[in-house]
Amino acid sequence: MLARPAGGVPEVIDTTTSLDEVAHLLASGTGPVAVDAERASGIRYGDRAFLIQLKRTDSGIVLIDPEALPDLRQVDAALSGVEWILHAATQDLPCLADRGMTPSALFDTELAARLLGAERFGLAALVGNELGVRLAKEHSYVDWSKRPLPLDWLNYAALDVEVLIELRESLARQLRETGKDEFARQEFEHLLGFQRRVHAEPWRRISGLGTVKSRRALARARQLWLDRDAAASSRDIAPTRLLRDRLLVALTDPKVRTIDDIYRLPGGKELSGRAAANVLHSLQRADALPDSELPPRRQPQPKTGPRADREVAKARSEKMRAAVGAVADELEMPHDVLLTPRIVKSLASERTVGDVTDVEAYLAANSARPWQIERTAEVLAEAAHAAGNATS
């Protein structure tokens, strides 16, 4: 059980003077740097970092308060050219970039473990399996926006980077031994360009919205989401803490027209009088819209070229998924690591799939990496043609 970092828990850096010192300290370190960030998702609005942890050989652990020091380009400059070690990099890269920190090279321990076929790839599980160490992980879902942060929380956060360098070395060795180091190199290089996905109509991601069928009810959902998001942003609070998705969906019922109707819904009594009044105002705004301004039942999709018949696409998709799965099994890695299901489904829906060269070009245009293309293009082309023969 690793209950405390070997060097203890350092003081949190929250002044420009101390930031200057740790920037020089990190720049003077050697080897890669372990990086992690703690957010307050579900508590605060957005996904920003409230604590950033770093560790580099000869530099020790550094804890930085990005609320007090929102511009961390100085730290980024100190680590220029240094490989960053992150676990589940896509979770932290956006909030680090918001503070001015972007890696020039990285190693993702979660992705490395998945390439190696690990069944359990959470940080604690990997550290236990690879290093024989059990991390104290009792503060996973606390409010990291709290100030001052309790010492036991800081201890937990420091442990996230304490053995990340050793974990990276263990996984890198196995990648070399299994011939997957080039796969990993391409994947990590691809991750450097990762950005948050921007949704054209984010309100359509409301949990449970699929049960809402009429355009008028969808207009209610949209207005509730927009007003909730604006209020959450102004108050710096997670939107679902103001109005839960389940209640929001229930409010789309056209029979809900008064404060009493709101309070009769499951969860409705959780709303204060003012909150219920705001909800009612949102519903009235949506109900006042003319039919021409109601949202369509489905989100408009970008125009595409001619598509295959539905039955043909389905037959292709089944055979293509099976073909990719067989290759993934041979490589001892999850199917979605070899090639994302989205790409396979999209290719299967094309009017024509073409030969291996055509498939290679399609995969490359959809951001597949060279190692993925090399191992899947031929089997995808063969599977598509076999499905076409079977349905013709």
C-alpha positions in Angstrom: 0.0 0.0 0.0 1.5 3.3 -1.1 -0.2 5.8 1.3 2.1 8.7 0.9 4.7 10.0 -1.7 8.3 9.2 -0.8 9.2 12.8 -0.7 6.1 13.9 1.2 3.3 16.2 0.0 4.7 19.6 -1.2 3.1 23.0 -0.6 0.7 24.0 -3.3 2.1 26.7 -5.7 -0.2 29.6 -5.8 2.0 32.7 -6.2 3.9 34.0 -9.2 7.1 34.0 -7.2 6.8 30.4 -6.3 5.8 29.5 -9.8 9.1 31.0 -11.1 10.9 28.7 -8.7 9.2 25.5 -9.7 9.5 26.4 -13.4 13.2 26.5 -13.0 13.1 23.3 -10.9 11.1 21.4 -13.6 13.4 22.7 -16.3 16.4 21.4 -14.4 14.9 17.9 -14.0 15.7 14.9 -16.2 13.7 12.5 -18.3 10.0 12.7 -18.9 7.5 14.5 -16.7 4.4 12.8 -15.1 1.4 15.1 -15.4 -2.2 14.9 -14.0 -5.0 17.3 -13.3 -8.0 17.3 -11.0 -11.3 18.8 -12.1 -14.6 19.4 -10.4 -16.9 17.9 -13.0 -20.4 17.6 -11.8 -19.9 20.4 -9.3 -18.5 23.4 -11.2 -19.4 24.7 -14.6 -17.2 23.4 -17.4 -14.3 21.1 -17.2 -11.4 23.3 -16.0 -8.5 22.1 -13.9 -8.4 23.0 -10.2 -5.1 21.3 -9.3 -2.3 20.3 -11.6 0.3 17.7 -10.4 3.7 17.2 -12.0 6.7 15.0 -11.2 10.1 14.8 -12.9 13.3 13.0 -11.9 15.5 15.3 -9.9 12.6 17.8 -9.5 10.2 15.9 -7.3 6.5 16.5 -7.1 5.0 19.9 -7.9 1.4 20.9 -7.1 0.0 24.0 -8.8 -3.2 25.9 -8.1 -4.4 26.9 -11.6 -7.3 29.0 -10.2 -4.7 31.3 -8.5 -2.3 31.0 -11.5 -4.5 30.6 -14.6 -1.6 31.3 -17.1 0.9 28.4 -16.9 2.7 29.1 -20.2 5.8 29.5 -18.1 5.6 25.9 -16.9 4.9 24.8 -20.5 8.1 26.6 -21.7 10.1 24.9 -18.9 8.9 21.5 -20.3 9.4 22.3 -23.9 10.6 19.2 -25.7 10.0 17.0 -22.7 7.7 13.9 -23.0 4.6 14.1 -20.8 3.3 11.0 -19.2 -0.5 11.1 -18.7 -3.1 8.5 -17.8 -6.2 8.7 -20.1 -4.7 11.8 -21.8 -7.9 12.9 -23.5 -9.4 13.7 -20.1 -6.7 16.1 -19.1 -5.3 17.6 -22.4 -8.2 20.1 -22.9 -8.1 21.5 -19.4 -4.3 21.7 -19.4 -4.4 23.5 -22.8 -6.9 26.0 -21.3 -4.1 26.9 -18.8 -1.5 27.2 -21.6 0.1 23.8 -21.2 0.4 21.6 -24.3 2.9 18.7 -24.7 5.3 18.4 -27.6 5.4 14.6 -27.0 3.4 12.3 -24.7 3.0 8.8 -23.4 -0.5 7.7 -22.4 -0.3 4.8 -19.9 -4.0 3.9 -20.3 -3.7 3.6 -24.1 -0.4 1.7 -23.8 -2.1 -0.8 -21.5 -5.0 -1.2 -23.9 -2.6 -1.8 -26.8 -1.1 -4.5 -24.7 -4.6 -6.0 -24.1 -4.9 -5.2 -20.4 -8.4 -6.1 -19.2 -8.2 -3.6 -16.4 -6.5 -0.3 -17.4 -7.5 2.2 -14.6 -4.5 3.8 -13.0 -4.8 2.0 -9.7 -5.3 -1.4 -11.4 -2.3 -0.8 -13.7 0.0 0.3 -10.8 -1.0 -2.8 -8.9 -0.5 -5.2 -11.8 2.7 -3.6 -13.2 4.5 -2.4 -10.0 2.9 -4.4 -7.3 1.8 -1.3 -5.5 -1.7 -0.4 -4.3 -2.5 3.3 -4.4 -4.7 5.0 -1.8 -7.7 6.2 -4.0 -10.3 7.3 -1.5 -10.8 10.9 -2.9 -11.7 10.3 -6.5 -15.0 12.4 -6.5 -14.4 15.3 -4.2 -14.9 19.0 -4.9 -11.4 20.0 -6.1 -12.6 23.7 -6.3 -12.6 23.8 -2.5 -10.0 26.1 -0.9 -7.9 25.4 1.0 -7.6 21.8 -0.2 -7.3 19.3 2.7 -3.9 17.7 3.1 -5.3 14.2 2.6 -6.8 15.3 -0.8 -3.4 16.7 -1.8 -1.7 13.5 -0.7 -4.2 11.6 -3.0 -3.4 13.9 -5.9 0.3 13.6 -5.4 0.1 9.8 -5.5 -1.4 10.0 -9.0 2.1 11.1 -10.4 4.3 9.4 -7.8 4.9 6.2 -9.7 3.7 7.3 -13.2 7.3 7.4 -14.5 8.0 3.8 -13.3 4.7 2.7 -14.8 5.6 4.3 -18.2 8.9 2.4 -18.2 7.2 -1.0 -17.5 4.6 -0.5 -20.2 7.2 0.8 -22.8 9.3 -2.3 -22.2 6.3 -4.5 -22.9 5.4 -2.5 -26.0 8.9 -3.1 -27.4 8.8 -6.8 -26.5 5.5 -7.4 -28.2 6.4 -5.3 -31.3 3.7 -2.7 -30.5 6.0 0.2 -29.8 5.5 1.6 -33.3 1.7 1.3 -32.8 2.0 3.3 -29.6 4.3 5.9 -31.1 1.7 6.7 -33.8 -1.1 6.7 -31.4 0.7 9.1 -29.0 1.6 11.4 -31.9 -2.1 11.4 -33.0 -3.1 12.4 -29.5 -1.1 15.6 -29.6 -3.8 17.0 -31.9 -6.7 16.0 -29.6 -9.3 18.7 -29.0 -12.7 18.6 -27.3 -15.5 17.6 -29.6 -17.8 20.5 -30.4 -21.4 19.5 -30.8 -23.5 21.6 -33.2 -26.6 21.2 -31.0 -25.3 20.2 -27.5 -28.8 20.3 -26.0 -29.6 17.1 -27.9 -27.2 15.3 -25.6 -29.6 15.5 -22.7 -29.8 12.1 -21.1 -33.2 10.5 -21.9 -34.0 12.9 -24.7 -34.7 9.9 -27.0 -38.1 9.5 -25.3 -39.1 13.0 -26.4 -40.9 12.6 -29.8 -42.8 15.8 -30.7 -41.1 18.9 -32.0 -43.0 21.1 -29.5 -41.6 19.0 -26.6 -38.2 19.2 -28.1 -38.5 22.9 -28.2 -39.2 22.8 -24.5 -36.1 20.6 -23.9 -34.0 23.0 -25.9 -35.2 26.1 -24.1 -34.8 24.5 -20.7 -31.2 23.4 -21.6 -30.3 26.8 -22.9 -31.6 28.7 -19.8 -30.1 26.1 -17.5 -26.7 26.4 -19.2 -26.7 30.2 -19.0 -27.6 30.2 -15.3 -25.0 27.5 -14.6 -22.3 29.5 -16.4 -23.1 32.7 -14.5 -23.1 30.9 -11.1 -20.2 28.6 -11.9 -22.1 25.5 -11.1 -22.7 22.2 -12.9 -25.9 22.5 -14.9 -27.4 19.3 -13.6 -27.1 20.6 -10.1 -29.7 23.3 -11.1 -32.0 20.9 -13.0 -31.4 17.2 -13.4 -31.8 15.7 -16.9 -34.5 13.3 -15.7 -36.7 16.2 -14.5 -35.9 18.3 -17.6 -37.2 15.5 -19.8 -40.3 15.1 -17.7 -40.9 18.8 -18.0 -41.3 18.5 -21.8 -44.7 17.0 -21.3 -47.2 19.5 -22.7 -49.5 18.9 -19.7 -47.0 20.7 -17.4 -48.3 24.2 -17.4 -48.2 25.5 -13.8 -45.9 25.6 -10.8 -48.1 22.9 -9.2 -47.7 20.7 -12.3 -43.9 21.0 -11.9 -44.0 20.1 -8.2 -46.1 17.0 -9.0 -43.3 15.6 -11.1 -40.8 13.2 -9.6 -38.0 15.4 -8.3 -40.0 18.6 -8.9 -40.2 19.4 -5.2 -36.4 19.7 -5.2 -36.7 23.0 -7.0 -37.1 26.2 -5.0 -39.9 28.6 -5.7 -37.7 30.9 -7.8 -36.2 27.9 -9.7 -39.7 26.5 -10.5 -40.8 30.0 -11.7 -37.7 30.2 -14.0 -38.5 26.7 -15.3 -42.1 27.7 -16.0 -40.9 30.8 -17.8 -38.7 28.7 -20.0 -41.6 26.4 -20.9 -43.8 29.4 -21.8 -41.1 30.8 -24.1 -40.9 27.4 -25.9 -44.7 27.1 -26.1 -44.9 30.6 -27.7 -42.7 29.6 -30.6 -44.3 29.4 -34.1 -44.2 26.0 -35.7 -41.6 27.2 -38.2 -39.1 27.7 -35.3 -39.5 24.3 -33.7 -36.4 22.1 -33.8 -36.6 19.1 -36.2 -37.0 15.7 -34.6 -33.5 14.6 -35.6 -30.4 16.7 -35.7 -29.6 17.8 -39.2 -26.8 15.8 -40.7 -24.1 17.0 -43.1 -24.8 16.2 -46.7 -23.0 13.1 -47.9 -22.6 11.4 -51.2 -24.8 8.4 -52.4 -25.2 5.8 -49.6 -25.6 2.1 -49.8 -28.9 0.3 -49.4 -29.7 -0.2 -45.7 -29.6 -4.0 -46.0 -26.3 -4.0 -47.9 -24.7 -1.6 -45.4 -25.9 -3.8 -42.5 -24.5 -7.0 -44.2 -21.2 -5.3 -44.9 -21.0 -3.9 -41.4 -21.4 -7.3 -39.8 -18.8 -8.9 -41.9 -16.4 -6.0 -41.6 -16.7 -5.8 -37.8 -16.0 -9.5 -37.6 -13.0 -9.2 -39.8 -11.5 -6.3 -37.7 -12.3 -8.3 -34.6 -10.4 -11.3 -35.8 -7.3 -9.1 -36.5 -7.6 -7.5 -33.1 -7.8 -10.9 -31.4 -4.6 -11.9 -33.2 -2.9 -8.7 -32.0 -4.4 -9.2 -28.5 -6.0 -5.8 -28.2 -9.5 -4.5 -28.0 -11.3 -4.2 -31.3 -11.9 -0.4 -30.9 -8.2 0.2 -30.4 -7.4 -1.4 -33.7 -10.1 0.6 -35.5 -13.0 2.6 -34.1 -16.5 1.1 -34.8 -17.5 4.5 -36.2 -15.1 4.3 -39.1 -16.2 0.7 -39.9 -19.9 1.6 -39.9 -19.3 4.7 -42.0 -17.3 2.7 -44.6 -19.9 0.0 -44.7 -22.5 2.7 -45.6 -20.6 4.0 -48.6 -22.3 3.5 -52.0 -19.2 1.5 -53.1 -16.3 0.3 -51.0 -13.8 -0.3 -53.8 -10.6 -2.2 -53.6 -7.8 -2.2 -51.0 -6.3 1.0 -52.3 -9.7 2.7 -52.0 -10.2 1.5 -48.5 -6.7 2.7 -47.5 -7.5 6.1 -48.8 -10.9 6.2 -46.9 -9.3 5.1 -43.7 -6.5 7.7 -44.0 -9.1 10.4 -44.7 -10.9 9.4 -41.5 -7.7 9.8 -39.4 -6.8 6.2 -39.1 -3.1 5.7 -38.3 -0.8 4.0 -40.7 -0.4 0.9 -38.5 -4.2 0.6 -38.4 -4.6 0.9 -42.1 -1.8 -1.6 -42.8 -3.6 -4.2 -40.7 -7.3 -3.6 -41.6 -7.6 -2.3 -45.2 -7.3 -5.6 -46.9 -9.6 -7.5 -44.6 -12.2 -4.7 -44.7 -12.2 -4.7 -48.5 -12.5 -8.5 -48.6 -15.3 -8.5 -46.1 -17.2 -5.7 -47.9 -17.0 -7.6 -51.2 -18.1 -10.9 -49.6 -21.1 -9.1 -48.1 -22.0 -7.6 -51.4 -21.9 -11.0 -53.1 -24.0 -12.5 -50.4 -26.7 -9.9 -50.8 -26.7 -9.5 -54.6 
